[in-house]
Amino acid sequence: MKRKIGFLLKEVGTKLVEKAKIGNDFLKNVSIFSQHHINLKSSSLKKIWHYLSGAEKPSHETLDRLALFAGFPGLGKV
């Protein structure tokens, strides 16, 4: 699962202008998502990066929204 999320984040990263690393960057990236009609909170993006570091697990809803942004049909219930 972690490998799939890593691939998804790589795809999302190619569509974002900047990589999110600090709180303000997460807010900037939320506005980029909203331009594509995908609503994500900055806290959801932070959770994704925390998951990759082993600290937290993202929700299925967050993963679906990231998949849509990356151009995939969504991950669905795992």
mmCIF file of the N, C-alpha and C atoms, coordinates in Angstrom:
data_MODEL
# 
_entry.id   MODEL 
# 
loop_
_atom_site.group_PDB 
_atom_site.id 
_atom_site.type_symbol 
_atom_site.label_atom_id 
_atom_site.label_alt_id 
_atom_site.label_comp_id 
_atom_site.label_asym_id 
_atom_site.label_entity_id 
_atom_site.label_seq_id 
_atom_site.pdbx_PDB_ins_code 
_atom_site.Cartn_x 
_atom_site.Cartn_y 
_atom_site.Cartn_z 
_atom_site.occupancy 
_atom_site.B_iso_or_equiv 
_atom_site.pdbx_formal_charge 
_atom_site.auth_seq_id 
_atom_site.auth_comp_id 
_atom_site.auth_asym_id 
_atom_site.auth_atom_id 
_atom_site.pdbx_PDB_model_num 
ATOM 1   N N  . MET A 1 1  ? 0.826   -1.195 0.000   1.00 0.00 ? 1  MET A N  1 
ATOM 2   C CA . MET A 1 1  ? 0.000   0.000  0.000   1.00 0.00 ? 1  MET A CA 1 
ATOM 3   C C  . MET A 1 1  ? 0.868   1.255  0.000   1.00 0.00 ? 1  MET A C  1 
ATOM 4   N N  . LYS A 1 2  ? 1.933   1.253  0.793   1.00 0.00 ? 2  LYS A N  1 
ATOM 5   C CA . LYS A 1 2  ? 2.801   2.431  0.877   1.00 0.00 ? 2  LYS A CA 1 
ATOM 6   C C  . LYS A 1 2  ? 3.450   2.721  -0.484  1.00 0.00 ? 2  LYS A C  1 
ATOM 7   N N  . ARG A 1 3  ? 3.788   1.676  -1.226  1.00 0.00 ? 3  ARG A N  1 
ATOM 8   C CA . ARG A 1 3  ? 4.392   1.855  -2.549  1.00 0.00 ? 3  ARG A CA 1 
ATOM 9   C C  . ARG A 1 3  ? 3.391   2.514  -3.499  1.00 0.00 ? 3  ARG A C  1 
ATOM 10  N N  . LYS A 1 4  ? 2.114   2.089  -3.426  1.00 0.00 ? 4  LYS A N  1 
ATOM 11  C CA . LYS A 1 4  ? 1.082   2.673  -4.285  1.00 0.00 ? 4  LYS A CA 1 
ATOM 12  C C  . LYS A 1 4  ? 0.860   4.136  -3.952  1.00 0.00 ? 4  LYS A C  1 
ATOM 13  N N  . ILE A 1 5  ? 0.860   4.457  -2.665  1.00 0.00 ? 5  ILE A N  1 
ATOM 14  C CA . ILE A 1 5  ? 0.673   5.849  -2.264  1.00 0.00 ? 5  ILE A CA 1 
ATOM 15  C C  . ILE A 1 5  ? 1.881   6.674  -2.695  1.00 0.00 ? 5  ILE A C  1 
ATOM 16  N N  . GLY A 1 6  ? 3.062   6.107  -2.600  1.00 0.00 ? 6  GLY A N  1 
ATOM 17  C CA . GLY A 1 6  ? 4.257   6.799  -3.072  1.00 0.00 ? 6  GLY A CA 1 
ATOM 18  C C  . GLY A 1 6  ? 4.173   7.109  -4.560  1.00 0.00 ? 6  GLY A C  1 
ATOM 19  N N  . PHE A 1 7  ? 3.675   6.149  -5.349  1.00 0.00 ? 7  PHE A N  1 
ATOM 20  C CA . PHE A 1 7  ? 3.499   6.369  -6.782  1.00 0.00 ? 7  PHE A CA 1 
ATOM 21  C C  . PHE A 1 7  ? 2.465   7.458  -7.030  1.00 0.00 ? 7  PHE A C  1 
ATOM 22  N N  . LEU A 1 8  ? 1.357   7.412  -6.277  1.00 0.00 ? 8  LEU A N  1 
ATOM 23  C CA . LEU A 1 8  ? 0.317   8.418  -6.417  1.00 0.00 ? 8  LEU A CA 1 
ATOM 24  C C  . LEU A 1 8  ? 0.861   9.808  -6.105  1.00 0.00 ? 8  LEU A C  1 
ATOM 25  N N  . LEU A 1 9  ? 1.638   9.917  -5.031  1.00 0.00 ? 9  LEU A N  1 
ATOM 26  C CA . LEU A 1 9  ? 2.209   11.216 -4.671  1.00 0.00 ? 9  LEU A CA 1 
ATOM 27  C C  . LEU A 1 9  ? 3.200   11.713 -5.713  1.00 0.00 ? 9  LEU A C  1 
ATOM 28  N N  . LYS A 1 10 ? 3.912   10.801 -6.337  1.00 0.00 ? 10 LYS A N  1 
ATOM 29  C CA . LYS A 1 10 ? 4.840   11.203 -7.403  1.00 0.00 ? 10 LYS A CA 1 
ATOM 30  C C  . LYS A 1 10 ? 4.057   11.800 -8.562  1.00 0.00 ? 10 LYS A C  1 
ATOM 31  N N  . GLU A 1 11 ? 2.945   11.166 -8.920  1.00 0.00 ? 11 GLU A N  1 
ATOM 32  C CA . GLU A 1 11 ? 2.103   11.676 -9.993  1.00 0.00 ? 11 GLU A CA 1 
ATOM 33  C C  . GLU A 1 11 ? 1.504   13.033 -9.632  1.00 0.00 ? 11 GLU A C  1 
ATOM 34  N N  . VAL A 1 12 ? 1.040   13.162 -8.390  1.00 0.00 ? 12 VAL A N  1 
ATOM 35  C CA . VAL A 1 12 ? 0.495   14.438 -7.929  1.00 0.00 ? 12 VAL A CA 1 
ATOM 36  C C  . VAL A 1 12 ? 1.585   15.491 -7.951  1.00 0.00 ? 12 VAL A C  1 
ATOM 37  N N  . GLY A 1 13 ? 2.773   15.132 -7.515  1.00 0.00 ? 13 GLY A N  1 
ATOM 38  C CA . GLY A 1 13 ? 3.887   16.064 -7.478  1.00 0.00 ? 13 GLY A CA 1 
ATOM 39  C C  . GLY A 1 13 ? 4.239   16.636 -8.840  1.00 0.00 ? 13 GLY A C  1 
ATOM 40  N N  . THR A 1 14 ? 4.064   15.852 -9.888  1.00 0.00 ? 14 THR A N  1 
ATOM 41  C CA . THR A 1 14 ? 4.363   16.357 -11.227 1.00 0.00 ? 14 THR A CA 1 
ATOM 42  C C  . THR A 1 14 ? 3.373   17.433 -11.640 1.00 0.00 ? 14 THR A C  1 
ATOM 43  N N  . LYS A 1 15 ? 2.202   17.455 -11.000 1.00 0.00 ? 15 LYS A N  1 
ATOM 44  C CA . LYS A 1 15 ? 1.194   18.452 -11.342 1.00 0.00 ? 15 LYS A CA 1 
ATOM 45  C C  . LYS A 1 15 ? 1.257   19.688 -10.451 1.00 0.00 ? 15 LYS A C  1 
ATOM 46  N N  . LEU A 1 16 ? 1.985   19.616 -9.366  1.00 0.00 ? 16 LEU A N  1 
ATOM 47  C CA . LEU A 1 16 ? 2.105   20.756 -8.465  1.00 0.00 ? 16 LEU A CA 1 
ATOM 48  C C  . LEU A 1 16 ? 3.343   21.567 -8.807  1.00 0.00 ? 16 LEU A C  1 
ATOM 49  N N  . VAL A 1 17 ? 3.224   22.859 -8.658  1.00 0.00 ? 17 VAL A N  1 
ATOM 50  C CA . VAL A 1 17 ? 4.344   23.744 -8.974  1.00 0.00 ? 17 VAL A CA 1 
ATOM 51  C C  . VAL A 1 17 ? 5.449   23.608 -7.935  1.00 0.00 ? 17 VAL A C  1 
ATOM 52  N N  . GLU A 1 18 ? 5.069   23.539 -6.656  1.00 0.00 ? 18 GLU A N  1 
ATOM 53  C CA . GLU A 1 18 ? 6.047   23.439 -5.576  1.00 0.00 ? 18 GLU A CA 1 
ATOM 54  C C  . GLU A 1 18 ? 5.754   22.201 -4.747  1.00 0.00 ? 18 GLU A C  1 
ATOM 55  N N  . LYS A 1 19 ? 6.779   21.642 -4.151  1.00 0.00 ? 19 LYS A N  1 
ATOM 56  C CA . LYS A 1 19 ? 6.602   20.531 -3.223  1.00 0.00 ? 19 LYS A CA 1 
ATOM 57  C C  . LYS A 1 19 ? 6.266   21.104 -1.855  1.00 0.00 ? 19 LYS A C  1 
ATOM 58  N N  . ALA A 1 20 ? 5.260   20.538 -1.206  1.00 0.00 ? 20 ALA A N  1 
ATOM 59  C CA . ALA A 1 20 ? 4.854   21.044 0.104   1.00 0.00 ? 20 ALA A CA 1 
ATOM 60  C C  . ALA A 1 20 ? 5.770   20.495 1.194   1.00 0.00 ? 20 ALA A C  1 
ATOM 61  N N  . LYS A 1 21 ? 6.356   21.384 1.957   1.00 0.00 ? 21 LYS A N  1 
ATOM 62  C CA . LYS A 1 21 ? 7.215   20.942 3.052   1.00 0.00 ? 21 LYS A CA 1 
ATOM 63  C C  . LYS A 1 21 ? 6.875   21.654 4.347   1.00 0.00 ? 21 LYS A C  1 
ATOM 64  N N  . ILE A 1 22 ? 6.397   22.884 4.270   1.00 0.00 ? 22 ILE A N  1 
ATOM 65  C CA . ILE A 1 22 ? 6.022   23.599 5.483   1.00 0.00 ? 22 ILE A CA 1 
ATOM 66  C C  . ILE A 1 22 ? 4.580   24.067 5.350   1.00 0.00 ? 22 ILE A C  1 
ATOM 67  N N  . GLY A 1 23 ? 3.972   24.474 6.451   1.00 0.00 ? 23 GLY A N  1 
ATOM 68  C CA . GLY A 1 23 ? 2.553   24.813 6.497   1.00 0.00 ? 23 GLY A CA 1 
ATOM 69  C C  . GLY A 1 23 ? 2.076   25.729 5.395   1.00 0.00 ? 23 GLY A C  1 
ATOM 70  N N  . ASN A 1 24 ? 2.804   26.767 5.087   1.00 0.00 ? 24 ASN A N  1 
ATOM 71  C CA . ASN A 1 24 ? 2.376   27.718 4.067   1.00 0.00 ? 24 ASN A CA 1 
ATOM 72  C C  . ASN A 1 24 ? 2.325   27.075 2.685   1.00 0.00 ? 24 ASN A C  1 
ATOM 73  N N  . ASP A 1 25 ? 3.257   26.197 2.381   1.00 0.00 ? 25 ASP A N  1 
ATOM 74  C CA . ASP A 1 25 ? 3.257   25.522 1.085   1.00 0.00 ? 25 ASP A CA 1 
ATOM 75  C C  . ASP A 1 25 ? 2.036   24.627 0.942   1.00 0.00 ? 25 ASP A C  1 
ATOM 76  N N  . PHE A 1 26 ? 1.590   23.990 2.025   1.00 0.00 ? 26 PHE A N  1 
ATOM 77  C CA . PHE A 1 26 ? 0.396   23.166 1.962   1.00 0.00 ? 26 PHE A CA 1 
ATOM 78  C C  . PHE A 1 26 ? -0.805  24.022 1.579   1.00 0.00 ? 26 PHE A C  1 
ATOM 79  N N  . LEU A 1 27 ? -0.878  25.239 2.119   1.00 0.00 ? 27 LEU A N  1 
ATOM 80  C CA . LEU A 1 27 ? -1.979  26.139 1.778   1.00 0.00 ? 27 LEU A CA 1 
ATOM 81  C C  . LEU A 1 27 ? -1.940  26.531 0.301   1.00 0.00 ? 27 LEU A C  1 
ATOM 82  N N  . LYS A 1 28 ? -0.746  26.774 -0.227  1.00 0.00 ? 28 LYS A N  1 
ATOM 83  C CA . LYS A 1 28 ? -0.611  27.108 -1.649  1.00 0.00 ? 28 LYS A CA 1 
ATOM 84  C C  . LYS A 1 28 ? -1.081  25.950 -2.519  1.00 0.00 ? 28 LYS A C  1 
ATOM 85  N N  . ASN A 1 29 ? -0.708  24.734 -2.120  1.00 0.00 ? 29 ASN A N  1 
ATOM 86  C CA . ASN A 1 29 ? -1.085  23.570 -2.917  1.00 0.00 ? 29 ASN A CA 1 
ATOM 87  C C  . ASN A 1 29 ? -2.578  23.283 -2.847  1.00 0.00 ? 29 ASN A C  1 
ATOM 88  N N  . VAL A 1 30 ? -3.232  23.623 -1.741  1.00 0.00 ? 30 VAL A N  1 
ATOM 89  C CA . VAL A 1 30 ? -4.679  23.466 -1.634  1.00 0.00 ? 30 VAL A CA 1 
ATOM 90  C C  . VAL A 1 30 ? -5.362  24.325 -2.693  1.00 0.00 ? 30 VAL A C  1 
ATOM 91  N N  . SER A 1 31 ? -4.850  25.517 -2.925  1.00 0.00 ? 31 SER A N  1 
ATOM 92  C CA . SER A 1 31 ? -5.454  26.380 -3.943  1.00 0.00 ? 31 SER A CA 1 
ATOM 93  C C  . SER A 1 31 ? -5.257  25.801 -5.343  1.00 0.00 ? 31 SER A C  1 
ATOM 94  N N  . ILE A 1 32 ? -4.138  25.126 -5.574  1.00 0.00 ? 32 ILE A N  1 
ATOM 95  C CA . ILE A 1 32 ? -3.921  24.473 -6.873  1.00 0.00 ? 32 ILE A CA 1 
ATOM 96  C C  . ILE A 1 32 ? -4.929  23.350 -7.061  1.00 0.00 ? 32 ILE A C  1 
ATOM 97  N N  . PHE A 1 33 ? -5.168  22.555 -6.011  1.00 0.00 ? 33 PHE A N  1 
ATOM 98  C CA . PHE A 1 33 ? -6.172  21.487 -6.089  1.00 0.00 ? 33 PHE A CA 1 
ATOM 99  C C  . PHE A 1 33 ? -7.549  22.072 -6.373  1.00 0.00 ? 33 PHE A C  1 
ATOM 100 N N  . SER A 1 34 ? -7.893  23.172 -5.701  1.00 0.00 ? 34 SER A N  1 
ATOM 101 C CA . SER A 1 34 ? -9.230  23.746 -5.873  1.00 0.00 ? 34 SER A CA 1 
ATOM 102 C C  . SER A 1 34 ? -9.440  24.275 -7.287  1.00 0.00 ? 34 SER A C  1 
ATOM 103 N N  . GLN A 1 35 ? -8.385  24.701 -7.954  1.00 0.00 ? 35 GLN A N  1 
ATOM 104 C CA . GLN A 1 35 ? -8.504  25.133 -9.349  1.00 0.00 ? 35 GLN A CA 1 
ATOM 105 C C  . GLN A 1 35 ? -8.913  23.973 -10.252 1.00 0.00 ? 35 GLN A C  1 
ATOM 106 N N  . HIS A 1 36 ? -8.650  22.742 -9.806  1.00 0.00 ? 36 HIS A N  1 
ATOM 107 C CA . HIS A 1 36 ? -9.029  21.538 -10.541 1.00 0.00 ? 36 HIS A CA 1 
ATOM 108 C C  . HIS A 1 36 ? -10.304 20.914 -9.968  1.00 0.00 ? 36 HIS A C  1 
ATOM 109 N N  . HIS A 1 37 ? -11.037 21.713 -9.156  1.00 0.00 ? 37 HIS A N  1 
ATOM 110 C CA . HIS A 1 37 ? -12.312 21.299 -8.559  1.00 0.00 ? 37 HIS A CA 1 
ATOM 111 C C  . HIS A 1 37 ? -12.163 20.087 -7.641  1.00 0.00 ? 37 HIS A C  1 
ATOM 112 N N  . ILE A 1 38 ? -11.039 20.020 -6.930  1.00 0.00 ? 38 ILE A N  1 
ATOM 113 C CA . ILE A 1 38 ? -10.795 18.962 -5.954  1.00 0.00 ? 38 ILE A CA 1 
ATOM 114 C C  . ILE A 1 38 ? -10.563 19.637 -4.616  1.00 0.00 ? 38 ILE A C  1 
ATOM 115 N N  . ASN A 1 39 ? -11.450 19.380 -3.678  1.00 0.00 ? 39 ASN A N  1 
ATOM 116 C CA . ASN A 1 39 ? -11.370 20.025 -2.371  1.00 0.00 ? 39 ASN A CA 1 
ATOM 117 C C  . ASN A 1 39 ? -10.583 19.168 -1.388  1.00 0.00 ? 39 ASN A C  1 
ATOM 118 N N  . LEU A 1 40 ? -9.454  19.693 -0.963  1.00 0.00 ? 40 LEU A N  1 
ATOM 119 C CA . LEU A 1 40 ? -8.616  19.052 0.053   1.00 0.00 ? 40 LEU A CA 1 
ATOM 120 C C  . LEU A 1 40 ? -8.208  20.116 1.053   1.00 0.00 ? 40 LEU A C  1 
ATOM 121 N N  . LYS A 1 41 ? -8.145  19.740 2.292   1.00 0.00 ? 41 LYS A N  1 
ATOM 122 C CA . LYS A 1 41 ? -7.656  20.650 3.329   1.00 0.00 ? 41 LYS A CA 1 
ATOM 123 C C  . LYS A 1 41 ? -6.145  20.525 3.418   1.00 0.00 ? 41 LYS A C  1 
ATOM 124 N N  . SER A 1 42 ? -5.510  21.606 3.874   1.00 0.00 ? 42 SER A N  1 
ATOM 125 C CA . SER A 1 42 ? -4.056  21.546 4.050   1.00 0.00 ? 42 SER A CA 1 
ATOM 126 C C  . SER A 1 42 ? -3.691  20.472 5.065   1.00 0.00 ? 42 SER A C  1 
ATOM 127 N N  . SER A 1 43 ? -4.564  20.254 6.044   1.00 0.00 ? 43 SER A N  1 
ATOM 128 C CA . SER A 1 43 ? -4.287  19.217 7.040   1.00 0.00 ? 43 SER A CA 1 
ATOM 129 C C  . SER A 1 43 ? -4.290  17.826 6.398   1.00 0.00 ? 43 SER A C  1 
ATOM 130 N N  . SER A 1 44 ? -5.104  17.630 5.359   1.00 0.00 ? 44 SER A N  1 
ATOM 131 C CA . SER A 1 44 ? -5.110  16.338 4.654   1.00 0.00 ? 44 SER A CA 1 
ATOM 132 C C  . SER A 1 44 ? -3.797  16.115 3.927   1.00 0.00 ? 44 SER A C  1 
ATOM 133 N N  . LEU A 1 45 ? -3.269  17.167 3.309   1.00 0.00 ? 45 LEU A N  1 
ATOM 134 C CA . LEU A 1 45 ? -1.980  17.047 2.627   1.00 0.00 ? 45 LEU A CA 1 
ATOM 135 C C  . LEU A 1 45 ? -0.864  16.764 3.628   1.00 0.00 ? 45 LEU A C  1 
ATOM 136 N N  . LYS A 1 46 ? -0.927  17.400 4.781   1.00 0.00 ? 46 LYS A N  1 
ATOM 137 C CA . LYS A 1 46 ? 0.079   17.149 5.813   1.00 0.00 ? 46 LYS A CA 1 
ATOM 138 C C  . LYS A 1 46 ? 0.028   15.688 6.252   1.00 0.00 ? 46 LYS A C  1 
ATOM 139 N N  . LYS A 1 47 ? -1.174  15.131 6.355   1.00 0.00 ? 47 LYS A N  1 
ATOM 140 C CA . LYS A 1 47 ? -1.329  13.734 6.768   1.00 0.00 ? 47 LYS A CA 1 
ATOM 141 C C  . LYS A 1 47 ? -0.662  12.793 5.770   1.00 0.00 ? 47 LYS A C  1 
ATOM 142 N N  . ILE A 1 48 ? -0.774  13.115 4.479   1.00 0.00 ? 48 ILE A N  1 
ATOM 143 C CA . ILE A 1 48 ? -0.139  12.284 3.443   1.00 0.00 ? 48 ILE A CA 1 
ATOM 144 C C  . ILE A 1 48 ? 1.371   12.245 3.664   1.00 0.00 ? 48 ILE A C  1 
ATOM 145 N N  . TRP A 1 49 ? 1.977   13.420 3.872   1.00 0.00 ? 49 TRP A N  1 
ATOM 146 C CA . TRP A 1 49 ? 3.413   13.455 4.078   1.00 0.00 ? 49 TRP A CA 1 
ATOM 147 C C  . TRP A 1 49 ? 3.796   12.782 5.397   1.00 0.00 ? 49 TRP A C  1 
ATOM 148 N N  . HIS A 1 50 ? 2.953   12.888 6.411   1.00 0.00 ? 50 HIS A N  1 
ATOM 149 C CA . HIS A 1 50 ? 3.214   12.182 7.664   1.00 0.00 ? 50 HIS A CA 1 
ATOM 150 C C  . HIS A 1 50 ? 3.106   10.671 7.471   1.00 0.00 ? 50 HIS A C  1 
ATOM 151 N N  . TYR A 1 51 ? 2.172   10.257 6.618   1.00 0.00 ? 51 TYR A N  1 
ATOM 152 C CA . TYR A 1 51 ? 2.037   8.824  6.359   1.00 0.00 ? 51 TYR A CA 1 
ATOM 153 C C  . TYR A 1 51 ? 3.318   8.274  5.745   1.00 0.00 ? 51 TYR A C  1 
ATOM 154 N N  . LEU A 1 52 ? 3.867   8.982  4.783   1.00 0.00 ? 52 LEU A N  1 
ATOM 155 C CA . LEU A 1 52 ? 5.082   8.504  4.118   1.00 0.00 ? 52 LEU A CA 1 
ATOM 156 C C  . LEU A 1 52 ? 6.264   8.425  5.074   1.00 0.00 ? 52 LEU A C  1 
ATOM 157 N N  . SER A 1 53 ? 6.235   9.252  6.110   1.00 0.00 ? 53 SER A N  1 
ATOM 158 C CA . SER A 1 53 ? 7.303   9.176  7.099   1.00 0.00 ? 53 SER A CA 1 
ATOM 159 C C  . SER A 1 53 ? 6.995   8.139  8.174   1.00 0.00 ? 53 SER A C  1 
ATOM 160 N N  . GLY A 1 54 ? 5.823   7.490  8.079   1.00 0.00 ? 54 GLY A N  1 
ATOM 161 C CA . GLY A 1 54 ? 5.454   6.439  9.013   1.00 0.00 ? 54 GLY A CA 1 
ATOM 162 C C  . GLY A 1 54 ? 4.702   6.914  10.237  1.00 0.00 ? 54 GLY A C  1 
ATOM 163 N N  . ALA A 1 55 ? 4.291   8.181  10.269  1.00 0.00 ? 55 ALA A N  1 
ATOM 164 C CA . ALA A 1 55 ? 3.649   8.728  11.464  1.00 0.00 ? 55 ALA A CA 1 
ATOM 165 C C  . ALA A 1 55 ? 2.123   8.670  11.430  1.00 0.00 ? 55 ALA A C  1 
ATOM 166 N N  . GLU A 1 56 ? 1.505   8.566  10.260  1.00 0.00 ? 56 GLU A N  1 
ATOM 167 C CA . GLU A 1 56 ? 0.048   8.666  10.186  1.00 0.00 ? 56 GLU A CA 1 
ATOM 168 C C  . GLU A 1 56 ? -0.469  7.983  8.924   1.00 0.00 ? 56 GLU A C  1 
ATOM 169 N N  . LYS A 1 57 ? -1.744  7.568  8.926   1.00 0.00 ? 57 LYS A N  1 
ATOM 170 C CA . LYS A 1 57 ? -2.364  6.931  7.773   1.00 0.00 ? 57 LYS A CA 1 
ATOM 171 C C  . LYS A 1 57 ? -3.472  7.833  7.221   1.00 0.00 ? 57 LYS A C  1 
ATOM 172 N N  . PRO A 1 58 ? -3.457  8.154  5.894   1.00 0.00 ? 58 PRO A N  1 
ATOM 173 C CA . PRO A 1 58 ? -4.484  9.025  5.309   1.00 0.00 ? 58 PRO A CA 1 
ATOM 174 C C  . PRO A 1 58 ? -5.810  8.291  5.135   1.00 0.00 ? 58 PRO A C  1 
ATOM 175 N N  . SER A 1 59 ? -6.894  9.063  5.052   1.00 0.00 ? 59 SER A N  1 
ATOM 176 C CA . SER A 1 59 ? -8.218  8.471  4.853   1.00 0.00 ? 59 SER A CA 1 
ATOM 177 C C  . SER A 1 59 ? -8.393  8.040  3.395   1.00 0.00 ? 59 SER A C  1 
ATOM 178 N N  . HIS A 1 60 ? -9.357  7.155  3.175   1.00 0.00 ? 60 HIS A N  1 
ATOM 179 C CA . HIS A 1 60 ? -9.659  6.720  1.806   1.00 0.00 ? 60 HIS A CA 1 
ATOM 180 C C  . HIS A 1 60 ? -10.140 7.898  0.969   1.00 0.00 ? 60 HIS A C  1 
ATOM 181 N N  . GLU A 1 61 ? -10.888 8.792  1.581   1.00 0.00 ? 61 GLU A N  1 
ATOM 182 C CA . GLU A 1 61 ? -11.397 9.969  0.870   1.00 0.00 ? 61 GLU A CA 1 
ATOM 183 C C  . GLU A 1 61 ? -10.247 10.839 0.365   1.00 0.00 ? 61 GLU A C  1 
ATOM 184 N N  . THR A 1 62 ? -9.253  11.061 1.207   1.00 0.00 ? 62 THR A N  1 
ATOM 185 C CA . THR A 1 62 ? -8.094  11.852 0.804   1.00 0.00 ? 62 THR A CA 1 
ATOM 186 C C  . THR A 1 62 ? -7.340  11.180 -0.334  1.00 0.00 ? 62 THR A C  1 
ATOM 187 N N  . LEU A 1 63 ? -7.159  9.874  -0.233  1.00 0.00 ? 63 LEU A N  1 
ATOM 188 C CA . LEU A 1 63 ? -6.459  9.145  -1.300  1.00 0.00 ? 63 LEU A CA 1 
ATOM 189 C C  . LEU A 1 63 ? -7.240  9.209  -2.614  1.00 0.00 ? 63 LEU A C  1 
ATOM 190 N N  . ASP A 1 64 ? -8.560  9.103  -2.561  1.00 0.00 ? 64 ASP A N  1 
ATOM 191 C CA . ASP A 1 64 ? -9.376  9.203  -3.772  1.00 0.00 ? 64 ASP A CA 1 
ATOM 192 C C  . ASP A 1 64 ? -9.225  10.571 -4.422  1.00 0.00 ? 64 ASP A C  1 
ATOM 193 N N  . ARG A 1 65 ? -9.231  11.614 -3.621  1.00 0.00 ? 65 ARG A N  1 
ATOM 194 C CA . ARG A 1 65 ? -9.098  12.969 -4.172  1.00 0.00 ? 65 ARG A CA 1 
ATOM 195 C C  . ARG A 1 65 ? -7.730  13.178 -4.806  1.00 0.00 ? 65 ARG A C  1 
ATOM 196 N N  . LEU A 1 66 ? -6.690  12.654 -4.180  1.00 0.00 ? 66 LEU A N  1 
ATOM 197 C CA . LEU A 1 66 ? -5.355  12.749 -4.776  1.00 0.00 ? 66 LEU A CA 1 
ATOM 198 C C  . LEU A 1 66 ? -5.280  11.957 -6.076  1.00 0.00 ? 66 LEU A C  1 
ATOM 199 N N  . ALA A 1 67 ? -5.920  10.786 -6.111  1.00 0.00 ? 67 ALA A N  1 
ATOM 200 C CA . ALA A 1 67 ? -5.928  9.972  -7.327  1.00 0.00 ? 67 ALA A CA 1 
ATOM 201 C C  . ALA A 1 67 ? -6.630  10.716 -8.456  1.00 0.00 ? 67 ALA A C  1 
ATOM 202 N N  . LEU A 1 68 ? -7.744  11.360 -8.157  1.00 0.00 ? 68 LEU A N  1 
ATOM 203 C CA . LEU A 1 68 ? -8.450  12.138 -9.175  1.00 0.00 ? 68 LEU A CA 1 
ATOM 204 C C  . LEU A 1 68 ? -7.578  13.261 -9.712  1.00 0.00 ? 68 LEU A C  1 
ATOM 205 N N  . PHE A 1 69 ? -6.871  13.952 -8.826  1.00 0.00 ? 69 PHE A N  1 
ATOM 206 C CA . PHE A 1 69 ? -5.994  15.024 -9.237  1.00 0.00 ? 69 PHE A CA 1 
ATOM 207 C C  . PHE A 1 69 ? -4.868  14.531 -10.127 1.00 0.00 ? 69 PHE A C  1 
ATOM 208 N N  . ALA A 1 70 ? -4.350  13.352 -9.823  1.00 0.00 ? 70 ALA A N  1 
ATOM 209 C CA . ALA A 1 70 ? -3.245  12.779 -10.596 1.00 0.00 ? 70 ALA A CA 1 
ATOM 210 C C  . ALA A 1 70 ? -3.705  12.202 -11.930 1.00 0.00 ? 70 ALA A C  1 
ATOM 211 N N  . GLY A 1 71 ? -5.035  12.136 -12.140 1.00 0.00 ? 71 GLY A N  1 
ATOM 212 C CA . GLY A 1 71 ? -5.543  11.638 -13.417 1.00 0.00 ? 71 GLY A CA 1 
ATOM 213 C C  . GLY A 1 71 ? -6.000  10.202 -13.372 1.00 0.00 ? 71 GLY A C  1 
ATOM 214 N N  . PHE A 1 72 ? -6.102  9.633  -12.189 1.00 0.00 ? 72 PHE A N  1 
ATOM 215 C CA . PHE A 1 72 ? -6.585  8.256  -12.043 1.00 0.00 ? 72 PHE A CA 1 
ATOM 216 C C  . PHE A 1 72 ? -8.064  8.301  -11.682 1.00 0.00 ? 72 PHE A C  1 
ATOM 217 N N  . PRO A 1 73 ? -8.804  7.217  -11.908 1.00 0.00 ? 73 PRO A N  1 
ATOM 218 C CA . PRO A 1 73 ? -10.242 7.231  -11.599 1.00 0.00 ? 73 PRO A CA 1 
ATOM 219 C C  . PRO A 1 73 ? -10.543 7.190  -10.105 1.00 0.00 ? 73 PRO A C  1 
ATOM 220 N N  . GLY A 1 74 ? -9.575  7.022  -9.255  1.00 0.00 ? 74 GLY A N  1 
ATOM 221 C CA . GLY A 1 74 ? -9.789  6.929  -7.815  1.00 0.00 ? 74 GLY A CA 1 
ATOM 222 C C  . GLY A 1 74 ? -9.426  5.552  -7.330  1.00 0.00 ? 74 GLY A C  1 
ATOM 223 N N  . LEU A 1 75 ? -9.058  5.450  -6.097  1.00 0.00 ? 75 LEU A N  1 
ATOM 224 C CA . LEU A 1 75 ? -8.618  4.169  -5.543  1.00 0.00 ? 75 LEU A CA 1 
ATOM 225 C C  . LEU A 1 75 ? -9.772  3.335  -5.044  1.00 0.00 ? 75 LEU A C  1 
ATOM 226 N N  . GLY A 1 76 ? -10.870 3.966  -4.672  1.00 0.00 ? 76 GLY A N  1 
ATOM 227 C CA . GLY A 1 76 ? -12.003 3.229  -4.117  1.00 0.00 ? 76 GLY A CA 1 
ATOM 228 C C  . GLY A 1 76 ? -11.677 2.691  -2.752  1.00 0.00 ? 76 GLY A C  1 
ATOM 229 N N  . LYS A 1 77 ? -12.585 1.914  -2.214  1.00 0.00 ? 77 LYS A N  1 
ATOM 230 C CA . LYS A 1 77 ? -12.375 1.318  -0.890  1.00 0.00 ? 77 LYS A CA 1 
ATOM 231 C C  . LYS A 1 77 ? -11.345 0.199  -1.007  1.00 0.00 ? 77 LYS A C  1 
ATOM 232 N N  . VAL A 1 78 ? -10.342 0.259  -0.154  1.00 0.00 ? 78 VAL A N  1 
ATOM 233 C CA . VAL A 1 78 ? -9.273  -0.733 -0.168  1.00 0.00 ? 78 VAL A CA 1 
ATOM 234 C C  . VAL A 1 78 ? -9.564  -1.796 0.868   1.00 0.00 ? 78 VAL A C  1 
# 
